[in-house]
Amino acid sequence: MRLMPASLHGRMLLLSAVATIVALGIAGLSIAGLLERLVVEGLDRRLDSEVTLLAGTVDGDGRIDRARLQARAGLTESGPGWRWQIAGPDGTIGSADFPALADIGPPLPGPGPLPPRTPPTRPGRPERLTALEGASEYGVAVHARRITLQTPRGPVTIIAAAPRDVVRWPVRAAMWPLLAALLVLGVLLTTAMLVQLRIGLRPLRVLRDQVAAIRGGTRTQVTEDQPSELRPLAVELNALAADNAAALATARASAVNLAHALKTPVATLAIDLRDQPQAAAQVARIDATIRHHLARARTATANHRAATSLAPAVAGLGAVIRRLHGDRTLTLDIADDLSVAVDAHDLDELLGNLLDNAARHARGQVVVTAARVADDARRIAIVITDDGPGIPSEDRARVAQPGTRLDERGDGHGFGLTIAADLVALYGGTLTLDDAPGGGLCVRLELPAGAYP
């Protein structure tokens, strides 16, 4: 089971939440402990006062002045559970149900200066107040203070005890406001943490969007004005984009040079063999094959960041088609603000093949329209229809295979639709064949829209 979230935001949020909870827990325990110490300090002062009153009833020989004790006894039992005891050479007097106690040593010093809690010492009699804990016969926890007076007749021990609940009650009463305050603090810290994460991770989101824009063709590099931790990454991304662009340009130039280098020898060979129909047909097939594979090689280095205005590109191709097929009517309906994310040369190759096929098979009319896709403005739909015989539905799946010709008449070689399908797929588009209204073939292209017309 994976405990750590996959995202940086989730990881930082989890770590911050754990740290906040731990910090608030430690703070709550520390405050509760400090509060308890303060309450115990106050209780010790009160018990020390009681011990001082009881010590005032013991004379220098360790005898207890019972008349004075009777006058002060009311002060030593402040409520239920409060107890006192004096044990000396003459015996023990005090509360009848005095609990068993255990010495826990002197208390720790408080958080600030406190007044002395021991009664004034008598000359020649070392005295020391100590703290004790115990429980009554009913299981009630008790906190006590004790002092031992040294007298000629023997030590006199004076103890004043109080229920431990005297400490617990104010601590418990203070814990609810404390917990509420810690909860509010936790909410504030969580809010601050979420705001901090959103602001702190914003440069990463911006960098991600800029990289996506480079891939989509609307940018050529990312902004290098980044936080110091991200600036080296931005520089490396820009260097990578520049290297890719250079490699793409080199590959495309090599493909073009190869095409030009082969074009002349093949054309010359075709002229030399024009009196030999079978050989000329083979040369024509070689020429078509070379063009096909060069087109495939060129698609491997296609420029996905290009943006080509559609109207002038189709208009230029339309002029060529009108010269080659003057007996056909070519109608163009393309808005000037449309562009596609396809390289200009690849767009000419793609639409040139489709328009030539449509014009060769049309009886008299070819119509080309283009518009944004209704439910996705980021894509452009180009529709080419002709009034020719069309393609039977059972044959449409194989016409895009290299060398496939359904109509053996004419001078085609069966590579036009194959090249078009390859180019469309390369740029993330779709090509579908359907029946045209009134008969003929309808070719629908969907291509990604360019960043600018």
Backbone torsions as a table, in degrees:
resi	resn	phi	psi	omega
1	MET	NA	131.5	-177.9
2	ARG	-87.6	118.8	-178.4
3	LEU	-88.0	-35.3	-176.8
4	MET	-86.9	128.0	178.3
5	PRO	-59.8	157.4	-177.5
6	ALA	-76.1	-30.3	-175.6
7	SER	-88.9	152.6	175.0
8	LEU	-62.8	-40.0	179.5
9	HIS	-60.0	-45.2	180.0
10	GLY	-65.4	-40.5	179.8
11	ARG	-64.4	-47.1	-179.5
12	MET	-65.4	-37.7	178.8
13	LEU	-64.9	-43.4	179.9
14	LEU	-63.5	-47.6	-179.3
15	LEU	-63.2	-41.4	178.9
16	SER	-65.7	-39.6	179.2
17	ALA	-64.5	-43.3	178.8
18	VAL	-62.9	-45.3	179.7
19	ALA	-62.0	-39.9	179.5
20	THR	-65.4	-44.4	180.0
21	ILE	-63.0	-45.0	179.6
22	VAL	-62.4	-44.2	-178.9
23	ALA	-63.7	-43.6	179.3
24	LEU	-66.5	-37.1	176.9
25	GLY	-62.8	-45.4	178.6
26	ILE	-63.3	-42.2	179.3
27	ALA	-62.9	-42.7	179.5
28	GLY	-62.9	-44.5	179.0
29	LEU	-64.9	-40.1	-179.8
30	SER	-64.7	-44.3	-179.6
31	ILE	-65.5	-41.6	178.7
32	ALA	-62.6	-42.1	177.8
33	GLY	-64.1	-42.7	178.4
34	LEU	-64.4	-40.5	178.7
35	LEU	-63.1	-41.7	178.8
36	GLU	-63.7	-40.7	177.5
37	ARG	-61.1	-41.1	179.8
38	LEU	-64.7	-40.8	178.9
39	VAL	-66.2	-40.7	178.3
40	VAL	-63.3	-39.9	177.2
41	GLU	-58.4	-44.6	178.7
42	GLY	-63.8	-41.5	178.2
43	LEU	-64.9	-38.3	178.8
44	ASP	-62.7	-40.3	177.4
45	ARG	-59.5	-42.9	-178.3
46	ARG	-66.4	-43.0	178.7
47	LEU	-66.2	-36.7	177.9
48	ASP	-63.1	-36.7	176.7
49	SER	-63.8	-40.3	178.5
50	GLU	-64.5	-41.9	178.5
51	VAL	-61.9	-40.0	179.5
52	THR	-62.3	-42.2	177.6
53	LEU	-62.3	-43.0	180.0
54	LEU	-68.3	-35.4	178.9
55	ALA	-64.9	-26.0	179.3
56	GLY	-70.4	-11.3	179.1
57	THR	-93.2	-1.5	-178.9
58	VAL	-104.1	126.9	-179.9
59	ASP	-87.1	-175.2	-175.2
60	GLY	-65.7	-21.5	-179.9
61	ASP	-96.0	4.9	178.0
62	GLY	88.2	11.0	178.6
63	ARG	-88.9	148.8	-178.1
64	ILE	-100.7	126.2	176.4
65	ASP	-81.3	97.5	-173.1
66	ARG	-67.9	-31.2	177.8
67	ALA	-63.5	-46.4	178.1
68	ARG	-65.0	-38.1	179.1
69	LEU	-63.8	-39.2	179.0
70	GLN	-63.0	-35.6	179.9
71	ALA	-70.3	-28.7	-176.0
72	ARG	-103.8	-2.0	-175.1
73	ALA	-62.4	-33.7	-179.0
74	GLY	-64.0	-25.4	-179.3
75	LEU	-80.3	-17.4	-174.0
76	THR	-93.4	-7.5	175.4
77	GLU	-120.6	89.5	-171.7
78	SER	-81.4	-7.1	-179.5
79	GLY	169.0	-178.5	-179.8
80	PRO	-59.1	131.8	178.6
81	GLY	92.0	-12.8	177.8
82	TRP	-81.0	132.2	-175.2
83	ARG	-135.8	157.8	175.4
84	TRP	-145.1	161.0	-178.9
85	GLN	-159.0	139.8	172.9
86	ILE	-125.4	120.4	179.7
87	ALA	-120.1	119.1	-178.9
88	GLY	-142.7	-165.5	-178.4
89	PRO	-60.8	-28.1	-177.4
90	ASP	-91.1	4.6	179.5
91	GLY	117.8	-169.4	-175.7
92	THR	-119.2	132.3	174.8
93	ILE	-130.0	157.2	178.6
94	GLY	145.7	-158.0	-178.4
95	SER	-63.4	140.5	-174.3
96	ALA	-69.9	-36.1	-175.7
97	ASP	-104.7	46.0	-176.5
98	PHE	-66.2	131.5	-174.4
99	PRO	-76.4	161.4	172.7
100	ALA	-76.1	135.0	-174.6
101	LEU	-124.7	154.5	176.3
102	ALA	-127.3	138.5	-177.8
103	ASP	-73.2	126.3	175.2
104	ILE	-110.5	10.0	177.1
105	GLY	83.9	177.8	-179.8
106	PRO	-67.8	147.8	-179.5
107	PRO	-69.7	157.1	175.6
108	LEU	-70.6	151.0	177.7
109	PRO	-64.3	146.8	-179.6
110	GLY	-75.7	-179.3	-177.7
111	PRO	-72.4	-12.3	-178.7
112	GLY	-148.8	177.3	-179.9
113	PRO	-65.0	132.5	179.4
114	LEU	-120.9	152.2	177.0
115	PRO	-69.4	154.4	-179.6
116	PRO	-61.3	141.4	-175.1
117	ARG	-107.4	-4.3	179.2
118	THR	-89.9	144.2	177.2
119	PRO	-67.0	159.2	-179.6
120	PRO	-56.0	131.1	-179.5
121	THR	-75.1	148.8	179.8
122	ARG	-96.0	142.4	-177.6
123	PRO	-54.5	131.5	176.5
124	GLY	78.5	4.2	-179.3
125	ARG	-124.3	97.2	179.3
126	PRO	-66.4	128.1	-177.4
127	GLU	-129.7	144.4	-179.0
128	ARG	-149.5	128.9	177.1
129	LEU	-86.4	133.5	177.0
130	THR	-130.1	159.0	-179.8
131	ALA	-100.9	147.2	179.6
132	LEU	-136.5	154.3	175.1
133	GLU	-130.3	150.9	177.9
134	GLY	-171.1	-163.6	-179.2
135	ALA	-148.7	144.6	178.7
136	SER	-77.9	176.0	-179.4
137	GLU	-66.2	-16.0	177.3
138	TYR	-94.9	5.9	178.8
139	GLY	84.0	12.0	179.7
140	VAL	-81.2	124.7	-179.9
141	ALA	-66.7	144.2	-174.8
142	VAL	-133.0	142.1	173.0
143	HIS	-119.1	136.6	-173.7
144	ALA	-141.0	163.1	173.6
145	ARG	-126.6	143.4	-175.2
146	ARG	-135.8	144.7	173.3
147	ILE	-136.9	144.8	178.8
148	THR	-118.2	121.1	179.4
149	LEU	-100.0	128.0	177.9
150	GLN	-89.0	124.4	179.6
151	THR	-127.9	163.0	178.7
152	PRO	-58.6	-28.2	-177.8
153	ARG	-91.1	-3.9	179.7
154	GLY	131.8	169.9	-177.7
155	PRO	-72.2	148.4	174.5
156	VAL	-120.6	120.8	-178.5
157	THR	-105.1	127.3	-179.3
158	ILE	-117.4	129.2	-178.8
159	ILE	-131.5	135.3	171.0
160	ALA	-122.6	130.2	-175.2
161	ALA	-126.0	151.5	178.9
162	ALA	-139.5	152.5	177.7
163	PRO	-62.0	141.4	178.6
164	ARG	-64.3	-22.3	178.5
165	ASP	-62.6	-22.2	175.8
166	VAL	-59.4	-30.4	176.0
167	VAL	-84.4	-42.8	-173.9
168	ARG	-66.5	-39.6	-175.4
169	TRP	-60.0	-51.9	178.7
170	PRO	-65.5	-32.3	178.3
171	VAL	-66.1	-46.0	178.8
172	ARG	-63.8	-39.0	178.8
173	ALA	-63.4	-32.2	-179.2
174	ALA	-83.6	-16.6	-175.2
175	MET	-69.3	-36.3	-179.5
176	TRP	-63.7	-48.5	173.6
177	PRO	-60.8	-35.3	178.8
178	LEU	-64.6	-45.8	179.1
179	LEU	-63.2	-39.6	177.7
180	ALA	-62.7	-41.8	178.8
181	ALA	-64.8	-40.7	178.6
182	LEU	-66.2	-36.7	177.5
183	LEU	-63.7	-45.8	177.2
184	VAL	-61.1	-42.3	178.1
185	LEU	-63.0	-39.6	178.0
186	GLY	-62.8	-41.4	178.2
187	VAL	-63.2	-43.9	179.2
188	LEU	-63.5	-42.9	179.3
189	LEU	-65.2	-38.9	178.3
190	THR	-64.7	-42.7	177.6
191	THR	-61.8	-45.7	178.1
192	ALA	-62.2	-36.2	179.7
193	MET	-66.0	-44.1	179.0
194	LEU	-63.6	-42.3	177.8
195	VAL	-63.6	-42.4	179.8
196	GLN	-62.8	-42.9	179.3
197	LEU	-64.8	-41.6	-179.0
198	ARG	-64.4	-43.8	179.8
199	ILE	-70.9	-41.5	-176.8
200	GLY	-67.2	-34.5	-178.4
201	LEU	-91.7	-2.0	-179.4
202	ARG	-59.3	-41.4	177.3
203	PRO	-58.3	-33.3	177.4
204	LEU	-66.9	-40.7	178.5
205	ARG	-65.9	-39.7	177.9
206	VAL	-63.8	-43.3	178.9
207	LEU	-62.6	-41.2	177.3
208	ARG	-60.4	-45.0	-179.8
209	ASP	-64.4	-37.1	179.5
210	GLN	-69.2	-37.9	175.5
211	VAL	-63.8	-41.7	176.9
212	ALA	-62.6	-36.5	177.9
213	ALA	-66.8	-37.0	176.1
214	ILE	-62.9	-45.0	179.6
215	ARG	-64.2	-34.8	179.6
216	GLY	-81.7	-9.5	176.3
217	GLY	95.2	2.2	-179.1
218	THR	-90.9	-9.1	176.3
219	ARG	-137.1	158.9	175.5
220	THR	-111.8	-16.5	178.1
221	GLN	-159.2	164.2	178.6
222	VAL	-92.1	162.6	178.3
223	THR	-75.3	126.6	-179.0
224	GLU	-87.0	-5.9	176.3
225	ASP	-80.7	78.5	-175.7
226	GLN	-120.6	166.6	170.7
227	PRO	-55.3	155.3	-172.9
228	SER	-56.9	-31.9	179.9
229	GLU	-71.0	-29.2	-176.6
230	LEU	-98.9	-13.3	-176.5
231	ARG	-60.4	-44.5	177.7
232	PRO	-60.4	-36.6	178.1
233	LEU	-64.9	-42.2	178.8
234	ALA	-62.4	-41.3	178.7
235	VAL	-62.9	-43.6	-179.7
236	GLU	-66.9	-37.7	177.7
237	LEU	-63.9	-41.1	177.8
238	ASN	-64.9	-39.8	177.8
239	ALA	-64.0	-40.7	178.6
240	LEU	-64.3	-42.5	178.5
241	ALA	-62.7	-40.7	178.8
242	ALA	-65.7	-41.8	178.7
243	ASP	-63.7	-40.8	178.8
244	ASN	-64.6	-41.5	178.7
245	ALA	-63.6	-40.8	179.0
246	ALA	-65.9	-42.7	178.7
247	ALA	-64.0	-38.8	178.7
248	LEU	-64.3	-44.6	179.5
249	ALA	-63.0	-40.9	179.3
250	THR	-63.8	-44.3	-179.7
251	ALA	-64.7	-41.7	179.3
252	ARG	-65.9	-39.9	178.2
253	ALA	-63.3	-38.5	179.2
254	SER	-65.2	-40.7	178.7
255	ALA	-64.0	-42.4	178.5
256	VAL	-64.7	-43.7	179.6
257	ASN	-61.9	-40.6	178.5
258	LEU	-64.6	-40.4	178.9
259	ALA	-61.8	-44.8	178.8
260	HIS	-66.1	-37.2	-178.5
261	ALA	-66.2	-33.6	-178.4
262	LEU	-88.0	-23.1	-174.5
263	LYS	-61.6	-46.4	-175.6
264	THR	-67.8	-48.7	178.9
265	PRO	-60.8	-40.0	-179.8
266	VAL	-67.5	-40.0	178.2
267	ALA	-64.1	-40.9	178.5
268	THR	-63.3	-43.5	178.7
269	LEU	-62.9	-37.9	178.9
270	ALA	-65.1	-37.3	178.2
271	ILE	-66.6	-42.7	-178.3
272	ASP	-64.9	-27.4	-175.0
273	LEU	-106.7	17.8	-176.5
274	ARG	-69.1	-19.3	177.3
275	ASP	-86.3	-2.6	179.2
276	GLN	-117.9	92.0	-171.9
277	PRO	-55.1	-42.8	-177.7
278	GLN	-66.8	-44.5	178.6
279	ALA	-65.8	-39.6	179.3
280	ALA	-63.4	-38.1	178.0
281	ALA	-64.0	-39.0	178.5
282	GLN	-66.7	-39.5	177.4
283	VAL	-63.7	-40.9	177.8
284	ALA	-61.4	-40.1	178.3
285	ARG	-65.6	-39.2	177.0
286	ILE	-61.4	-43.3	-179.7
287	ASP	-61.6	-43.5	179.3
288	ALA	-65.3	-40.2	179.8
289	THR	-64.2	-43.1	178.3
290	ILE	-61.1	-43.9	179.6
291	ARG	-63.0	-39.4	-179.9
292	HIS	-63.7	-49.5	-176.6
293	HIS	-72.1	-29.9	173.0
294	LEU	-65.6	-37.9	177.5
295	ALA	-64.4	-40.6	177.8
296	ARG	-65.3	-38.9	177.7
297	ALA	-65.3	-36.3	179.9
298	ARG	-69.9	-34.0	179.3
299	THR	-65.4	-26.5	179.3
300	ALA	-66.8	-19.5	179.3
301	THR	-118.4	30.7	-177.8
302	ALA	-62.0	146.1	-179.9
303	ASN	-92.2	97.4	-177.6
304	HIS	-76.1	-8.2	180.0
305	ARG	-97.3	8.7	-179.1
306	ALA	-77.8	162.3	174.1
307	ALA	-147.2	116.9	-175.1
308	THR	-118.6	129.0	177.5
309	SER	-66.3	131.2	-170.2
310	LEU	-79.9	-44.1	-173.1
311	ALA	-58.7	-52.8	-179.9
312	PRO	-65.0	-33.7	179.7
313	ALA	-64.1	-44.7	-179.9
314	VAL	-70.7	-35.4	178.5
315	ALA	-62.9	-41.9	178.0
316	GLY	-63.7	-43.7	177.5
317	LEU	-65.3	-37.4	179.4
318	GLY	-61.6	-37.9	178.3
319	ALA	-62.7	-40.3	178.3
320	VAL	-65.6	-44.2	-179.0
321	ILE	-62.6	-38.6	179.9
322	ARG	-65.0	-35.8	178.2
323	ARG	-70.8	-39.0	-178.2
324	LEU	-76.3	-33.7	-177.0
325	HIS	-128.1	69.0	-174.9
326	GLY	-65.5	-20.6	-179.0
327	ASP	-84.4	0.1	177.7
328	ARG	-106.2	146.8	176.6
329	THR	-95.8	124.5	-180.0
330	LEU	-111.0	119.4	-179.3
331	THR	-112.2	126.9	-179.3
332	LEU	-115.4	132.0	177.5
333	ASP	-134.5	85.8	-174.5
334	ILE	-135.3	126.2	179.1
335	ALA	-70.8	149.6	-177.5
336	ASP	-71.8	-18.5	-174.2
337	ASP	-93.7	11.9	-179.2
338	LEU	-95.8	137.3	173.8
339	SER	-142.3	155.2	-179.9
340	VAL	-122.6	150.3	-179.4
341	ALA	-84.6	62.9	-179.2
342	VAL	-135.7	140.3	177.2
343	ASP	-60.3	144.9	-175.5
344	ALA	-59.4	-42.7	179.8
345	HIS	-66.0	-40.4	178.9
346	ASP	-67.8	-36.0	177.4
347	LEU	-64.9	-41.6	176.5
348	ASP	-61.2	-42.7	179.0
349	GLU	-62.6	-44.7	-176.8
350	LEU	-65.9	-57.6	-176.3
351	LEU	-71.0	-30.6	178.4
352	GLY	-61.8	-45.0	178.2
353	ASN	-62.7	-44.9	-177.4
354	LEU	-68.6	-41.7	179.0
355	LEU	-66.9	-38.8	179.1
356	ASP	-65.1	-43.7	177.3
357	ASN	-60.2	-46.0	-178.4
358	ALA	-62.7	-43.0	-177.9
359	ALA	-68.4	-36.8	-178.7
360	ARG	-68.8	-32.6	-176.8
361	HIS	-98.3	-9.5	-178.7
362	ALA	-72.3	148.5	174.8
363	ARG	-79.2	-34.4	-179.2
364	GLY	-164.8	-11.9	-173.2
365	GLN	-144.3	139.0	173.0
366	VAL	-129.1	131.2	-178.9
367	VAL	-121.8	131.3	178.5
368	VAL	-121.4	122.7	176.2
369	THR	-127.2	154.8	178.1
370	ALA	-146.5	141.4	178.3
371	ALA	-162.1	163.6	175.1
372	ARG	-71.0	144.5	177.6
373	VAL	-64.3	135.8	-171.8
374	ALA	-59.4	-43.1	-175.5
375	ASP	-100.0	8.2	178.7
376	ASP	-154.4	94.3	-176.3
377	ALA	-67.9	-9.3	179.6
378	ARG	-84.5	3.3	179.9
379	ARG	-128.8	148.4	-179.5
380	ILE	-113.6	131.2	176.4
381	ALA	-101.6	124.3	176.9
382	ILE	-115.2	123.0	-176.7
383	VAL	-118.0	125.3	178.7
384	ILE	-118.5	116.0	180.0
385	THR	-120.6	147.2	174.6
386	ASP	-134.0	166.7	-179.7
387	ASP	-105.5	30.8	179.4
388	GLY	-82.4	-163.8	-177.3
389	PRO	-72.1	-17.6	-178.6
390	GLY	77.5	-172.8	179.5
391	ILE	-127.2	126.5	177.6
392	PRO	-56.6	145.9	-175.7
393	SER	-60.9	-32.8	-178.9
394	GLU	-72.7	-13.8	-179.1
395	ASP	-102.4	-6.9	-173.7
396	ARG	-68.3	-26.3	-177.4
397	ALA	-72.4	-23.0	-175.4
398	ARG	-109.2	-2.1	-177.8
399	VAL	-70.9	-20.8	179.7
400	ALA	-84.2	-0.4	177.4
401	GLN	-77.8	141.2	-176.4
402	PRO	-56.1	132.0	173.9
403	GLY	82.1	2.3	-177.9
404	THR	-84.1	124.9	176.8
405	ARG	-129.6	124.1	176.4
406	LEU	-85.7	-26.3	179.4
407	ASP	-115.9	109.7	-177.1
408	GLU	-80.4	-4.7	176.6
409	ARG	-77.2	156.2	178.5
410	GLY	86.6	-172.2	-172.3
411	ASP	-110.5	17.2	179.0
412	GLY	-73.3	163.7	-179.4
413	HIS	-122.7	4.4	174.5
414	GLY	82.5	19.2	-179.0
415	PHE	-110.7	-7.5	-175.0
416	GLY	-61.2	-53.1	-179.5
417	LEU	-67.9	-30.7	178.7
418	THR	-64.6	-47.5	179.0
419	ILE	-62.6	-42.8	-179.5
420	ALA	-62.4	-44.5	179.9
421	ALA	-63.1	-40.2	178.8
422	ASP	-62.7	-44.8	-178.2
423	LEU	-66.9	-41.6	179.9
424	VAL	-62.2	-45.3	179.6
425	ALA	-64.3	-36.3	-179.1
426	LEU	-60.1	-38.7	-176.2
427	TYR	-93.6	13.5	176.5
428	GLY	76.6	25.6	179.4
429	GLY	-105.3	-172.9	178.4
430	THR	-133.3	150.3	176.8
431	LEU	-131.8	122.3	179.4
432	THR	-127.2	145.6	178.6
433	LEU	-112.3	136.9	-178.9
434	ASP	-151.1	173.8	176.5
435	ASP	-78.8	137.2	176.6
436	ALA	-81.3	147.0	175.3
437	PRO	-58.1	126.9	-179.3
438	GLY	86.6	3.1	179.8
439	GLY	104.6	151.8	-177.5
440	GLY	108.0	-171.9	-177.0
441	LEU	-108.9	139.6	174.8
442	CYS	-117.4	118.0	177.4
443	VAL	-106.4	120.9	-179.6
444	ARG	-114.4	123.8	176.1
445	LEU	-108.9	138.6	169.0
446	GLU	-122.6	118.8	-177.4
447	LEU	-124.6	151.5	177.1
448	PRO	-65.3	140.4	-179.9
449	ALA	-72.3	145.9	177.2
450	GLY	-81.2	168.2	-177.3
451	ALA	-75.4	-24.4	-179.3
452	TYR	-149.9	155.3	180.0
453	PRO	-74.1	NA	NA
